[in-house]
């Protein structure tokens, strides 16, 4: 896996993934940014959310669950100092579908957290306390 990060000006950078997709990253205006894109740590959090959501959907689809929507909301706490690393992250899933079984949704969330989500497992190995919960909504 590769990525390129090119400084444009101020605290703005244009990143390009190895697969050819670009994202603008920018800093807080208090630190010289212009607020034209997410902060780098926001991208880390969004990446975790995307990784674990990918797993949950894939696991539920393999179980033939009739999923119509999945929204993960993440809240993170950071160390009040330097470096300002994540200390805690909570992921809350709202899984919508027809006739979803709680055991299937719980299993999907647990498998992602404990076995499949590379981002979650990497951060946890770095000392971040990561918790998950879920709710099921009938479509």
N, C-alpha and C positions, 0 to 999 in steps of 0.2 A: 504494500500500500504506500502511496506517495501523495504528497501535497506540495503546493507552492504558495508562498505568502509574499506578496509584493506590497511594499509601502507606497502609498500614493502621496499623502501629505498629512500634516498634523499627527493625529493618532489613528488615521484611517488606513486600512490594508485591504487589498483584494486577494482572496484566497481562491485557489483552484484545486479541486480534488483530482486524483489520478484518473477518475472516470470522466473528467471534463466539466464538472459543475462548479460554478463560482458563487461565492458569498462575500459580501462586503462586511468587514468587521470594523467597528469604530469605538473610540473611547468616550467616556463621560466628558461633557464639556468642561467640567471642573478640572480635568486633567489634559486638556488640549484637544479633545475630540469634538466632533460636530454632530454627534448623535445620528449618523447616517446608516447605522447597522447595529446588530447585537454586539455586546461586549464578548470578549473571548470566553470568560467563565460562563456566560449565558449559553454560549454554544456548547460547552461541555455538558451543562444541565440539559439542554435540548437534545443533545446526542444521546444521553442516557435515556431520556423519555422516548425517543424514537427507537432505540435499540430494544428496550423492554416491551414497547407496544408492538413492534414487529413480531417478537416472540409470542406474545399473548395471542395475537390474531392468528398466527401460523398454527399454534398448538390447538386453538379452538376450531379452526377450519379443518385440521387433520382429524379432529374428533367429530366432525360433521355437525358442529353446533351452528345454528342459524343466527350468526352475528350480523347486525346491521350497522353498528357503530361502536367505536372504542375511543374514549378520550382519557388521556392521562394528564393529571395536574400534578406538577412537582413543586415542592417547597424546600428550599435549602437554607441552611445556616452556615455561615463562614466564620473562621477564626478572626477575632478582632485584633489583628496585628499583621506582621509581615513574616512569611507569606500568608495571604488571606485565603487559605485553603478551605474547601468544604469540610465541615465537621459532621453534619447531619443532612440527610436528604430523605424526604417522605414522598412516595409516589402513590397517588390515589387514582384508581381506575374506575371509570363509569363505563360498563359494558352493556350495550343495548342489543337485544335480539328477541327472537321468538322461541319461547320454551327453553330458555337457557337453564341449565342445571347448575346449582351453586357449586357442587363438587367439581364440575368441569372448569368453571371459572377460577376457583381456588387453586386447582391443580395447575392451570396455565400460568397464573401469577407466581405460584411457588416455583414451578420449573424454570421460569424465566429468571427469577431472583437467585435461585440456588444452583442452576446448571448452565443456562444458555446465554444470558445477557452479558456479553464481554465487557461492556462499559460499566455495568453495575458491579460485576465481580472484580474488575480492575480497581475501581474506586474503593470498594470494601476492603480489598487487600492493602490499600494505602491508608486504612484507618478511618474511612468515612462510615458512619453508622447509617445504613440504608434500611428503611422500613417501607412496607407496602400494605395497602388495603384496597378494597374494591366494593362496588355496589353494582347490582344488576337491575336494569330497567327493561321492562317488557315493551317490545315494539308494537 
